[in-house]
């Protein structure tokens, strides 16, 4: 997906990128990790994106940190989650551009049939 697209601009996603997104979300545990990251970002205020650490995700899901890291790797490869280092922690946030591209694909009448 193209970065910096405005609200009314069309955001495109390739068939291979779309497949990665659906494959990443096709696993129940990856979806659980994604939902924790999603909820952590829902408290956005004044344009500041909040996130959550790998440790927080592990605590909220009850999964061991190595498993969470593996699931995050798959979500990151699909473009759904972005990670950044903050001191000794890894902070995870949702990538809104990819979600916007998937939503645009879903609204498009002539979209590719899966």
SELOTOR-911362 format. One record per residue: x, y, z of N, C-alpha, C, O in turn; residue in one letter. Coordinates in steps of 0.05 Angstrom, whole numbers, padded with zeros to 5 digits, always signed. Layout:
BEGIN
XYZXYZXYZXYZA
...
//
This chain:
BEGIN
+00016-00024+00000+00000+00000+00000+00017+00025+00000+00040+00025+00010X
+00006+00046-00011+00021+00071-00013+00019+00086+00013-00002+00088+00025X
+00041+00096+00022+00042+00112+00047+00032+00140+00042+00035+00151+00020X
+00020+00152+00063+00012+00179+00061-00013+00184+00045-00019+00207+00038X
-00029+00164+00039-00053+00168+00024-00074+00182+00042-00077+00175+00065X
-00088+00201+00030-00108+00216+00045-00133+00199+00048-00135+00177+00037X
-00152+00209+00064-00176+00194+00070-00192+00187+00045-00203+00165+00043X
-00193+00206+00026-00209+00201+00002-00193+00189-00021-00205+00184-00042X
-00167+00186-00018-00151+00174-00039-00154+00144-00039-00158+00132-00018X
-00153+00132-00062-00155+00103-00065-00128+00091-00056-00107+00100-00066X
-00129+00071-00039-00105+00058-00030-00105+00030-00042-00124+00015-00037X
-00085+00023-00057-00084-00003-00070-00068-00023-00054-00050-00017-00040X
-00076-00048-00058-00062-00071-00046-00060-00092-00067-00079-00099-00080X
-00036-00104-00070-00032-00124-00090-00045-00151-00081-00051-00154-00057X
-00049-00169-00099-00061-00195-00093-00043-00210-00073-00053-00223-00055X
-00017-00208-00076+00001-00223-00058+00001-00211-00030+00002-00225-00010X
-00001-00184-00029-00002-00171-00003-00029-00178+00011-00029-00183+00035X
-00050-00178-00004-00076-00185+00007-00076-00214+00017-00088-00220+00039X
-00064-00232+00003-00062-00260+00011-00047-00262+00037-00054-00278+00055X
-00025-00247+00040-00009-00247+00065-00026-00238+00089-00025-00249+00111X
-00042-00217+00084-00060-00207+00106-00079-00228+00115-00082-00233+00139X
-00093-00240+00096-00113-00260+00103-00100-00285+00115-00111-00297+00134X
-00077-00292+00105-00063-00315+00117-00054-00309+00145-00057-00326+00163X
-00044-00285+00150-00036-00278+00177-00059-00278+00196-00057-00286+00219X
-00082-00269+00187-00106-00268+00205-00121-00294+00205-00141-00297+00220X
-00112-00314+00190-00125-00340+00189-00119-00358+00212-00132-00378+00216X
-00100-00350+00229-00093-00365+00252-00105-00352+00277-00102-00328+00281X
-00118-00368+00294-00133-00358+00317-00114-00343+00336-00121-00322+00347X
-00091-00354+00341-00072-00341+00360-00061-00315+00349-00057-00296+00364X
-00055-00314+00323-00046-00289+00311-00068-00268+00313-00063-00244+00318X
-00093-00277+00309-00116-00258+00312-00118-00247+00340-00123-00224+00344X
-00113-00264+00360-00114-00256+00388-00092-00235+00393-00097-00214+00406X
-00068-00239+00383-00046-00220+00385-00054-00194+00371-00050-00172+00382X
-00064-00196+00347-00073-00172+00332-00094-00156+00347-00092-00132+00348X
-00113-00170+00360-00134-00156+00374-00123-00141+00399-00132-00119+00405X
-00103-00152+00412-00091-00138+00435-00077-00113+00425-00080-00092+00437X
-00063-00115+00403-00049-00091+00392-00070-00071+00383-00067-00047+00387X
-00092-00080+00370-00113-00063+00361-00125-00047+00384-00129-00023+00383X
-00132-00062+00406-00144-00049+00429-00125-00029+00442-00134-00009+00453X
-00100-00035+00442-00080-00017+00454-00079+00010+00438-00073+00031+00450X
-00085+00009+00412-00085+00033+00396-00111+00047+00395-00112+00069+00384X
-00132+00036+00407-00158+00048+00406-00160+00073+00424-00180+00087+00423X
-00140+00077+00441-00141+00100+00459-00125+00123+00448-00114+00140+00463X
-00123+00125+00421-00107+00146+00409-00119+00173+00415-00143+00177+00414X
-00102+00192+00422-00111+00219+00428-00091+00238+00415-00067+00234+00415X
-00102+00259+00404-00087+00280+00391-00066+00270+00371-00044+00281+00370X
-00073+00249+00357-00055+00238+00336-00032+00222+00346-00015+00214+00330X
-00031+00217+00372-00009+00201+00383-00017+00172+00383-00037+00164+00396X
-00002+00155+00369-00008+00127+00368+00004+00113+00393+00028+00113+00397X
-00014+00101+00408-00004+00085+00430+00001+00057+00419-00006+00051+00396X
+00014+00041+00435+00019+00014+00427+00021-00003+00452+00014+00006+00474X
+00031-00027+00448+00035-00044+00471+00061-00060+00466+00069-00064+00444X
+00072-00069+00488+00097-00084+00486+00092-00114+00483+00069-00123+00488X
+00112-00128+00475+00110-00157+00472+00102-00169+00499+00086-00188+00500X
+00114-00159+00521+00107-00169+00548+00078-00165+00555+00065-00182+00567X
+00067-00141+00547+00039-00136+00553+00021-00155+00537+00001-00164+00547X
+00029-00160+00512+00013-00178+00495+00013-00206+00508-00007-00220+00509X
+00037-00215+00517+00040-00241+00529+00022-00243+00554+00008-00264+00558X
+00022-00222+00570+00005-00222+00594-00024-00223+00587-00039-00239+00600X
-00033-00207+00568-00062-00206+00561-00072-00231+00547-00095-00238+00549X
-00054-00245+00533-00063-00269+00518-00057-00294+00533-00069-00315+00527X
-00040-00293+00553-00032-00317+00567-00012-00334+00551-00008-00357+00558X
-00001-00323+00530+00018-00338+00514+00047-00331+00523+00052-00309+00533X
+00065-00350+00519+00093-00344+00526+00105-00323+00506+00096-00322+00483X
+00124-00307+00515+00135-00286+00499+00147-00296+00473+00144-00283+00452X
+00161-00319+00472+00172-00328+00446+00150-00334+00426+00153-00328+00402X
+00127-00344+00435+00104-00349+00417+00093-00322+00406+00088-00319+00383X
+00090-00303+00424+00080-00277+00417+00099-00264+00396+00089-00253+00376X
+00125-00267+00400+00144-00255+00381+00141-00268+00354+00143-00254+00333X
+00137-00294+00353+00133-00308+00327+00108-00299+00313+00108-00294+00289X
+00086-00296+00329+00060-00287+00317+00063-00258+00307+00053-00251+00286X
+00077-00242+00323+00082-00214+00314+00098-00212+00289+00094-00195+00272X
+00117-00231+00286+00134-00231+00262+00116-00236+00238+00120-00222+00217X
+00098-00254+00239+00080-00260+00217+00061-00236+00211+00057-00229+00188X
+00051-00224+00232+00034-00201+00228+00049-00177+00217+00038-00162+00201X
+00074-00174+00224+00091-00153+00214+00098-00158+00184+00097-00140+00168X
+00104-00183+00177+00109-00190+00149+00085-00185+00132+00089-00178+00108X
+00061-00188+00143+00037-00182+00127+00031-00152+00127+00013-00144+00112X
+00046-00136+00142+00042-00108+00142+00020-00098+00161+00015-00074+00162X
+00009-00116+00176-00013-00108+00195-00003-00094+00220-00017-00077+00230X
+00020-00101+00229+00031-00090+00254+00058-00078+00248+00074-00089+00232X
+00064-00056+00261+00090-00044+00260+00103-00046+00287+00089-00044+00308X
+00129-00051+00288+00143-00052+00314+00165-00032+00314+00177-00026+00294X
+00171-00022+00338+00194-00004+00342+00206-00009+00369+00192-00017+00388X
+00231-00004+00371+00245-00008+00396+00243+00017+00413+00246+00039+00403X
+00236+00014+00438+00235+00036+00457+00250+00026+00482+00239+00011+00499X
+00274+00036+00485+00292+00027+00506+00296-00003+00504+00307-00012+00485X
+00287-00018+00524+00292-00047+00524+00267-00062+00514+00267-00087+00515X
+00246-00048+00506+00221-00061+00498+00217-00058+00468+00228-00040+00455X
+00200-00075+00458+00190-00073+00430+00161-00065+00432+00144-00079+00444X
+00154-00042+00420+00127-00031+00421+00114-00037+00394+00125-00032+00373X
+00090-00047+00396+00075-00056+00372+00051-00037+00368+00036-00031+00387X
+00046-00030+00343+00023-00013+00336+00011-00025+00310+00024-00039+00295X
-00014-00018+00305-00028-00026+00281-00019-00008+00258-00014+00015+00262X
-00017-00020+00234-00010-00005+00210-00036+00003+00196-00048-00013+00182X
-00045+00028+00200-00071+00036+00189-00072+00036+00158-00093+00033+00146X
-00048+00040+00145-00048+00040+00116-00057+00013+00104-00072+00012+00084X
-00047-00008+00116-00055-00035+00106-00084-00040+00111-00098-00051+00093X
-00094-00033+00134-00123-00037+00140-00140-00021+00121-00161-00030+00112X
-00131+00004+00114-00146+00020+00095-00146+00008+00068-00166+00009+00054X
-00124-00004+00060-00122-00017+00033-00140-00042+00032-00153-00046+00012X
-00141-00057+00054-00159-00081+00054-00188-00072+00053-00204-00084+00039X
-00195-00051+00068-00222-00040+00068-00230-00030+00040-00252-00034+00031X
-00211-00016+00027-00216-00006+00000-00220-00030-00019-00238-00028-00037X
-00205-00051-00016-00208-00075-00033-00236-00087-00029-00249-00095-00048X
-00244-00088-00004-00270-00100+00003-00294-00084-00009-00315-00095-00015X
-00290-00057-00011-00311-00040-00022-00312-00040-00052-00332-00032-00064X
-00290-00048-00065-00287-00046-00094-00305-00067-00108-00301-00091-00103X
-00323-00058-00125-00342-00077-00138-00328-00098-00155-00337-00121-00156X
-00307-00091-00169-00294-00110-00188-00270-00124-00176-00252-00133-00190X
-00270-00126-00149-00247-00138-00136-00242-00167-00144-00260-00181-00153X
-00218-00175-00139-00210-00203-00144-00227-00222-00127-00232-00217-00103X
-00235-00244-00139-00250-00264-00124-00232-00284-00112-00214-00294-00126X
-00234-00289-00087-00217-00309-00073-00228-00337-00076-00216-00356-00066X
//
